[in-house]
Amino acid sequence: MSELIPTYQLQAFATPAGESDPAVYFPDYGGVKPTIPLHQPYRGDYYKISLCLRGRAELKVNLAPFVVTPGCLVLATPDVIKEWGRVSEDYETLSVFFTRDFISTHHAATGKLHFLVAPPTPVLSLASAEAAGIAASFRFLQQKYAAASPQRDNIVKSILGGLLYEIGALYEQPAGSGQHHSSNPGQSRARQLAAGFRQLLQTHCGTERSVQFYAAALCITPKHLTELVKDATGRTASEWIAEAVALEAKALLQNPALTVAQVAQGLQFTDQFAFSRFFKRSTGLSPTAYRQAG
């Protein structure tokens, strides 16, 4: 992954009084706020889930614009490019941060929280009853997070797990829609591998552009990876890789302090000309024309 787009750790958002290395963090927005330039493209090595209570905020996720209003659930997964725009003075949310390790340790093996790997949308508008239910679960989690107990960490992780399953149900397609998840074990395995590929791609797209790399990381052949990704998504692994690299390049080109040559170098292209050919083939514009159009 290119290091030209900063990646922030969970601890960067914790208050001075917070834990030194928290697995779960429930922020108190009335306290000291982090001085992190969230209005510029960045990544986070953590998950964050927020429920908007009031106000309005503008957010870009992988350069796609979203508007967050009351009743919206915001899911920020690791490695996606985020950028906050205008945020109203009265913007208020209930939020929780948690690490990758929390998911891998407690839930990844179940396969029940696939929405955390490839969410259909980062901003989900909830019905009023759904929002009220999620808000109640958030507040219960907040209460236990603030309570002194020798088993506080285990209690908080258990409640957070319940919240995640509750949110996961909101992302599930209704029965009869033709889009709900199959119980076929072979199809389930293929979906897991396809989701694993997309997760690896988010992490390594700035430095790795070969199907062979991702196939080796998943312990399958490049041909198998190409076939299963095509079956699961309708697009080839190469197409996903090209799109991810182009997205990374677009985000970097928005920074006027970086030259095209520096962007090419950061993305591990052999030279500026190879990068320019790739970018024009992917977007229809040269890097310079893209900057001028933006």
Secondary structure as UniProt FT lines:
FT   TURN            3..4
FT   STRAND          7..8
FT   HELIX           10..13
FT   TURN            16..17
FT   STRAND          24..25
FT   TURN            29..30
FT   TURN            38..39
FT   STRAND          42..44
FT   STRAND          47..54
FT   STRAND          57..61
FT   TURN            62..63
FT   STRAND          64..68
FT   TURN            70..71
FT   STRAND          72..76
FT   TURN            78..79
FT   STRAND          82..87
FT   TURN            89..90
FT   STRAND          92..98
FT   HELIX           100..106
FT   HELIX           108..110
FT   HELIX           114..116
FT   STRAND          123..125
FT   HELIX           128..146
FT   TURN            150..151
FT   HELIX           152..171
FT   TURN            175..176
FT   HELIX           185..204
FT   TURN            205..207
FT   HELIX           211..217
FT   TURN            218..219
FT   HELIX           222..233
FT   HELIX           237..253
FT   TURN            256..257
FT   HELIX           260..266
FT   TURN            267..268
FT   HELIX           272..283
FT   HELIX           287..293
//
